[in-house]
Amino acid sequence: MTDGLNMSRRLRRTAYTKNVEAAGVSGYSIVNHMLLPKGFQKTVEEDYWHLREHVQIWDVSCQRQVEISGPDAEKLIQMMTPRKISTANIGDCYYLPIIDENAGIINDPVMLKIGDDKFWLSVADSDVLLYAKGIALGSKMDVTVSEPDVSPLAIQGPKAEQLIAKIFGEQIKHIGFFKFGWIEFKGTQQLIARSGYSRQGGFEIYLQNSKLGSDLWDTIWEAGIEFNISPGCPNLIERIEGGLLSYGNEFTRENNPLEIGLGKFCSLDGSVDYLGRTALEKIASKGATKEIRGVIFGGDKCPTCSLPWPVIVENKNIGQITSAIWSPRLKKNVGLSLIDQKYWSAQQTVEVHCQDNKIRSGEISCLPFS
């Protein structure tokens, strides 16, 4: 069940771990020091088709919330990101890069504007709380940085809206993409956003009060039986096909937002001040030297990509595959890679040197894969 993990209090359980175990979890990963279910009884391909056709419930509590509140809350967040956030309204979810002084990416959270002076950052796998605290203290800002008792639970798949409307009412259908509203659960008000780490559509419930975790899971599970609900987790095939990037895999602090397609979320005209602005504007003026692309390649099913795989053109290394898998829909292997500028055009032929010592022929593809 734990896939070789030596469990301890240092690896934090979630509000839903009891339910996940009862549902037959077969393995975990660790994100933000917390358990992230990585598989159940189904194969990755079976899980992929189920996600595309039905509805799944995911424990994504590892998306820890960094709460920033107080008179300088907006000022602190703006100092960390090149995205202009003064345009956000209460109820908005903003995807944004957080960068350092060299424009290296610290994290790529979703920001939820809870109030004029209260925000949540739903973070990927790095210590944003400590980064925010350091900036706030060093700049003497009037702000509180904390981790609230919030446990995100994702409901993903084409039947997600039907299921959530059945439980919480038809009004949830009016919540726009990357917007949030509120639902009532056991006498409490809970935040629900139309968002999630898949392209199949769905919602994320940001449960406040972890003691209600099992009750929320059970309520959704019981109502979901008629929709063929299944326990699940972010699916690697669906993620790669959809061009959804993973911090720590496709990019790290060694990369800047322009390389991974986040230029549209960056203010580069000097109207917004933030850490790393000079560095990012300099990169923009010269142009990115590499960008994220898809790579589609043939041969038999590729192995698990646990080490970067060289992408070669005429004996020159022009990138490296960081995530890859066989796509049962496209009947080919698909991967994600940062590709050198000269070679990043779609249909550029390449060789992929895989971990099983096989060389597979392929080509560069735009994202998402069609």
Secondary structure, DSSP 8 states (H G I E B T S, - for coil): --TT----TTSB--TTHHHHHHTT--EEEEETTEEEEEE-SS-HHHHHHHHHHSEEEEE-TTS-EEEEESTTHHHHHHHH-SS--TT--TTBEEE--EE-TTS-EEE--EEEEEETTEEEEE--SS-HHHHHHHHHHHTT-S-EEE--SEEEEEEESTTHHHHHHHHH-GGGGG--BTBEEEEEETTEEEEEEB--SSSS-EEEEEEE-GGGHHHHHHHHHHHHGGGTEEEE---HHHHHHTT---BTTTB-TTS-TTTTT-GGG---SSSS--TTHHHHHHHHHH--SEEEEEEEE-SS------S-EEEEETTEEEEEEEEEEEETTTTEEEEEEEEEGGG-STT-EEEEE-TTS-EEEEEEE-SS--
